[in-house]
Amino acid sequence: MIRRARRLTLESGTTTRLPAPVALIVLVLAHAVCALPLAAQSSPQIPLVTGLTIVSALHYPEGDRENIVTVSDASSAGARYSWRFEHKNGTAGSSLPERGEFHRFVRASDLAGAPRIDQIFMSSGPEESPGFTAFSISTAVYKRLLTDKQTPFSITDIEGGGLGSSLGALGNVFQSRITVRGTLTLASPKAEPTPMLVNGQRVSLQTLHYTGHFAFQEQKETVDFWVVADSTHPLILKVVTGSDVLQTIRIDLPTKDATVERELATSCRAELPGIYFAFNSAALDPASEPALAEVSKLLAKHADWTFAIEGHTDNIGGDASNQTLSTHRAESVRDALTARYHIAPARLRSAGFGATRPREPNTTIEGRARNRRVELVRPCAK
């Protein structure tokens, strides 16, 4: 099951424990095929390009564990994905972090036709798994589901780990890998909207709902998938096993979007997309660098602008810990801009507001994701 914990052997040879669903990676491409309902053709275009960043989350009692993955290279040969892991147990700053880094290359031929998916990331071993996709169903499987409504499908798992444990599971290098076989079935012919943040803006991506029935020896399990309604790259946005939900919540594109500059010029306040932190921590993920670079360019362009950098959290945890975490996260952004991008400290100040200023209700995974954010505020803001 996706709530199970697995053991991870890091490159250093040490062993730690992680929750199983650490990296559901999703990419969204445009141009839905005419065989889909018209609603399935309304999703915004989010191409598979170098620098695309995808964030998924699974809810735990201590909060929504976010998994951050970037497309480090996309070409006609295939796609290479990079995922850097950092996790702290307990309150922010109270324990040493656990770290890891994983890579996967998926060949273009497998994105097009593989009938299997390999969900296991090993701490050592080859980056490729020929004949498998990693974070999507293949184009061929997608089209077969549209025409035949069902198709054979297989998932690579770890023996004893539980069927359908999650996409992006981590495996110990000494554990045995198994292939779990079953059938994918189209649960509904109509596309369903899946809420998402794209470059910080709330959108609904059209998805198709599939149900997978898998078996291994005496074990049987049903897993529900929601896949982007697009034959060119049908990426998995959501996985449900029992009461557990692994859901993609944010997608950030490496585009020079003028939205932040425009909002700062007109309303004097803008949410800053592309800023990522380690779980329950103020440590900036390396994937935040492009967003930080864009802020430095904005400050260079508008020499008279100054900012307050505001940190905000969801309502998971106590008020005091959320206040501390939001304050430290805002300080981390300020410190990165002054230290690495040489912004004059006098032009930046930071403040944390905890969970006191939610954008959306904290009752859903996507609502909490919307509330975990960093904002830039000019003095002219109301």
C-alpha positions, -999 to +999 in steps of 0.1 A: +000+000+000+012+035-006+012+043+031+038+016+038+074+027+046+104+013+028+141+011+035+164+032+014+201+026+011+219+058+002+251+060-019+271+065+013+260+030+025+238+043+053+202+032+057+171+053+065+134+050+064+112+069+040+075+068+032+068+049+000+052+075-022+081+098-025+080+109-062+050+108-084+062+127-114+039+143-139+043+161-172+015+175-192+015+180-230-011+195-252-031+185-283-056+159-271-067+135-297-101+139-314-113+106-299-116+123-265-146+144-253-144+181-262-137+189-225-105+169-227-091+193-251-093+224-229-062+218-207-034+244-208-003+234-227+025+223-205+052+208-227+079+183-218+109+206-217+142+208-198+136+226-165+100+216-160+093+210-123+066+188-109+055+186-073+033+158-058+021+154-022+007+127+001-010+136+034+006+124+066-004+134+102+026+157+103+017+174+070+017+170+033+049+154+022+059+171-011+081+154-037+099+177-061+112+164-095+127+183-124+132+173-160+169+178-163+170+170-200+143+164-227+153+155-262+142+133-291+161+104-274+138+106-243+135+123-209+158+124-179+143+131-145+162+143-114+149+140-079+168+153-048+154+141-015+157+159+018+135+152+048+135+162+084+114+144+111+099+164+139+097+202+140+116+224+117+153+224+125+150+198+153+168+169+136+194+162+110+181+158+075+181+126+055+192+132+019+194+113-014+194+119-051+179+098-079+178+099-117+158+080-143+161+081-181+131+069-201+137+062-238+114+078-264+105+044-277+093+034-242+073+066-238+056+056-271+050+019-266+060+002-233+031-018-217+048-017-183+059+009-157+089+007-134+082+025-101+112+015-082+142+040-076+173+022-065+202+040-047+226+022-070+223+006-104+214+017-139+194+048-146+175+031-174+149+004-173+144-006-210+109-016-219+093+004-191+079+039-186+085+056-153+059+082-146+033+078-173+015+052-193+027+049-229+010+065-259+002+030-271-015+019-239-034+052-237-048+047-272-057+011-266-077+021-235-096+046-256-105+020-283-108-013-263-116+002-228-090-021-212-055-035-217-030-057-199-006-037-178+023-045-154+041-026-126+075-033-112+074-035-074+095-048-045+087-083-031+067-079+001+062-042-005+025-044-012+009-043-047+004-009-063+024+007-035+030+040-055+046+054-085+080+066-075+086+042-047+121+037-033+137+003-030+166-011-010+193-024-034+192-058-016+155-064-020+140-084-048+121-068-076+089-083-089+066-076-118+030-074-108+006-081-137-030-071-142-054-051-163-061-014-167-097-005-174-112+029-185-134+037-156-153+066-173-153+077-210-156+114-199-127+135-189-126+148-153-111+180-141-081+177-117-072+208-097-036+220-102-013+250-097+005+259-129+031+286-124+013+296-092-022+299-109-051+276-101-062+256-132-080+223-139-063+198-161-085+173-179-078+137-169-091+102-177-098+078-148-084+043-151-088+014-126-060-012-123-066-047-110-033-064-100-024-097-085+007-115-072+004-149-057-023-146-031-023-108-031-049-087-050-052-050-051-072-023-069-055+010-078-071+041-094-052+063-117-060+097-131-040+104-163-037+136-183-061+133-213-035+136-240-023+109-262+011+125-269+021+121-233-005+106-208+011+114-175-002+102-142-015+130-119-032+111-092-031+076-076-056+063-051-051+031-031-078+026-005-079+058+016-044+069+005-041+096-022-009+106-040-016+137-059+003+161-081-003+197-068+021+220-087+037+223-121+061+251-129+073+258-164+107+273-172+091+302-190+098+339-188+063+347-177+056+384-170+028+377-146+048+384-114+062+417-128+028+427-140+011+420-106+039+438-087+035+468-110-003+469-107-014+455-074+021+456-057+018+419-046+025+387-063+030+350-055+064+337-064+061+304-082+091+280-085+102+282-048+105+248-032+115+237+003+125+204+019+096+189+039+090+206+072+122+227+066+133+261+055+161+246+033+156+257-003+156+229-029+181+235-057+152+235-081+144+270-067+174+286-084+157+296-117+129+314-097+155+332-076+174+342-107+143+358-122+137+378-090+172+392-092+166+402-128+134+419-118+152+439-091+179+449-116+153+461-141+134+481-114+161+498-094+136+517-073+117+486-061+120+471-027+102+439-015+089+423+016+093+386+012+063+369+030+062+332+040+029+314+044+020+278+055-011+256+057-027+248+091-011+214+097+008+216+130+006+242+158+004+279+153+038+285+169+056+260+146+039+273+115+049+308+124+085+298+129+086+278+097+071+306+076+095+331+091+125+309+084+114+302+048+110+339+040+145+345+055+159+317+034+147+334+002+160+368+013+194+353+023+197+335-010+190+367-030+215+387-010+243+361-008+241+344-042+226+372-064+242+402-046+209+420-040+214+449-016+200+438+018+183+472+023+160+463-007+146+432+010+130+424+043+112+392+053+082+382+074+063+351+082+025+348+087+021+311+094-014+299+085-031+332+093-037+342+056-050+312+037-058+315+000-081+284+000-096+261+026-071+238+042-095+208+039-079+194+007-044+185-005-046+211-033-060+238-009-031+233+015-006+234-014-021+267-025-016+281+010+021+270+013+036+298-006+061+327-008+048+362-018+066+394-029+051+426-017+060+462-026+054+490-001+025+503-022+004+472-015-028+476+004 
